Amino acid sequence: MLRITILSGLPCYLQSALWSGHLRIAQERGAVEISVLHLRDFAQDSYRSIDDEPYGGGGGMVLKVEPVLGALKELGVVSDGSEEEGEKKRSVEKPWVVLPTPKGARLIQGDFVRLSAKEHIVFLCSRYKGIDERIREWVDEELSIGDYVIGGGEAAALVMMEGIVRLLGGVVGAKESVETDSFTCGLLSAPTYTRPEEFMGRRVPAVLLSGHHEEVRRWRRKQALAQTLARRPDLLARLPLDDEDPMLLLEVLDEQAHRG
């Protein structure tokens, strides 16, 4: 079972989301254990301070070293040097510490696949200006959910957890649903439809109603190629094409030319 621990100075931000959707299902089915550690519980002053003004001046508040170190020691990420702690560290895989930050590598679907194989992931969530640079000594990986800045790491950690847990066995009912997601096979996914067959004059494509599984498969592959070509051609440029893909792409281009 995967363990996820979130280090946060704002745990109330997380509580509702952690018991909704796939995160709830994954916990109820025993696929993941999620816990939150309040960084203020590891503060060293009477005010339970976890951040302070930056040296050198400037705006914003910076996450302090001491509360983070205390929490990481609690989790076994950082050893206190004792013999007992050393034995524990050797018998259990060290938790993998992830820092959500705009400075990190751009998050992609492959990161979810890789992280879903870990035993224990720790998300370190800072807010405002960021972290004291010395904290990075204990961080294994920095990931960014995009080229923009939000108020803190909690929202980014939730994005990552959603992507990870839905890949765990037994969380998503239909395995095919995960396997055909956008980016999983290198393409954006094909369009999807459900009842009614006709709505305001717009009909579901006849091939999806035909019951012909091979034709449906071919239509979906062609539509995935068309969607990717139109919206994310950079993905298509990196994709190893199947044997039928060049012909399907020619059909897509021919249809586009006729639509003018």
Residue pairs with C-beta under 8 A, 6 or more apart in sequence:
1 30
1 31
1 32
1 33
2 31
2 32
2 33
2 116
2 118
2 119
2 120
2 121
2 164
2 165
2 168
3 32
3 33
3 34
3 35
3 95
3 119
3 120
3 121
4 32
4 33
4 34
4 35
4 120
4 121
4 122
4 123
4 161
4 164
5 34
5 35
5 36
5 37
5 75
5 95
5 120
5 121
5 122
5 123
6 14
6 34
6 35
6 36
6 37
6 122
6 123
6 125
6 154
6 157
7 37
7 39
7 68
7 71
7 72
7 122
7 123
7 124
7 125
8 14
8 36
8 37
8 38
8 39
8 125
8 153
8 154
9 38
9 39
9 40
9 50
9 51
9 63
9 125
9 127
10 125
10 127
10 152
10 154
11 36
11 38
13 152
13 154
13 155
14 36
14 154
14 157
14 158
15 36
17 23
17 158
18 24
18 27
18 34
18 36
19 27
21 162
22 162
22 165
22 166
22 171
22 172
23 32
23 34
23 161
23 162
23 165
25 171
26 32
26 165
26 166
26 168
26 171
27 33
27 34
29 170
29 171
31 165
31 168
31 169
31 170
31 171
32 165
32 168
34 161
37 71
37 74
37 75
39 50
39 63
39 67
39 68
39 71
40 48
40 50
40 67
41 48
41 71
42 66
42 67
42 68
42 69
42 70
42 71
42 74
43 49
43 50
43 66
43 67
44 66
44 67
44 70
49 64
50 63
50 64
50 67
51 61
51 62
51 63
51 64
51 127
51 128
52 61
52 62
52 64
53 61
53 62
54 60
54 61
54 62
54 129
58 129
59 129
60 128
60 129
60 130
61 127
61 128
61 129
62 128
62 129
62 130
62 131
62 132
63 126
63 127
63 130
63 131
63 132
63 135
64 132
65 132
65 134
65 135
68 124
68 131
68 135
68 138
69 78
69 135
69 138
72 78
72 97
72 122
72 138
73 79
73 80
75 95
75 120
75 122
76 85
76 88
76 89
76 92
76 94
76 95
77 94
77 95
77 97
77 122
77 138
78 138
79 85
79 86
79 89
92 119
93 119
93 120
95 119
95 120
95 121
95 122
96 115
96 118
96 120
96 121
96 122
96 140
96 141
97 122
97 124
97 138
97 139
97 140
97 141
98 115
98 121
98 122
98 123
98 124
98 139
98 140
98 141
98 142
98 143
98 157
98 160
99 124
99 126
99 131
99 136
99 139
99 141
99 142
99 143
99 153
100 123
100 124
100 125
100 142
100 143
100 144
100 145
100 153
100 156
100 157
100 160
101 126
101 130
101 131
101 142
101 143
101 144
101 153
102 144
102 147
102 148
102 149
103 142
103 144
104 141
104 142
104 143
104 144
105 111
105 141
105 142
105 143
105 144
106 143
106 144
106 146
106 147
107 143
107 144
107 145
107 146
107 159
107 160
107 163
108 183
109 163
109 181
109 183
109 184
111 143
111 160
111 163
112 160
112 163
112 164
112 167
113 167
115 121
115 160
115 164
116 164
116 165
116 167
116 168
121 164
123 153
123 157
123 160
123 161
124 131
124 135
124 139
124 153
125 152
125 153
125 154
125 156
125 157
126 152
126 153
127 151
127 152
127 153
127 154
128 151
128 152
136 142
143 156
143 160
144 156
145 156
145 159
145 160
150 156
165 171
166 172
166 178
167 178
172 178
178 184
179 185
180 189
180 190
180 220
181 189
182 188
182 189
183 235
185 224
186 235
186 238
186 239
186 240
187 224
187 225
187 227
187 228
187 235
187 236
187 239
188 224
188 227
188 228
188 231
188 232
188 235
189 224
189 227
190 219
190 220
190 221
190 223
190 224
190 227
191 223
191 227
193 204
193 205
193 208
197 203
197 204
197 209
198 204
205 219
207 215
207 216
207 219
208 216
208 219
210 216
218 244
218 248
221 242
221 244
221 245
221 248
222 248
222 251
222 252
225 236
225 245
225 248
225 249
225 252
226 252
228 235
228 236
228 239
229 236
229 249
229 252
241 249
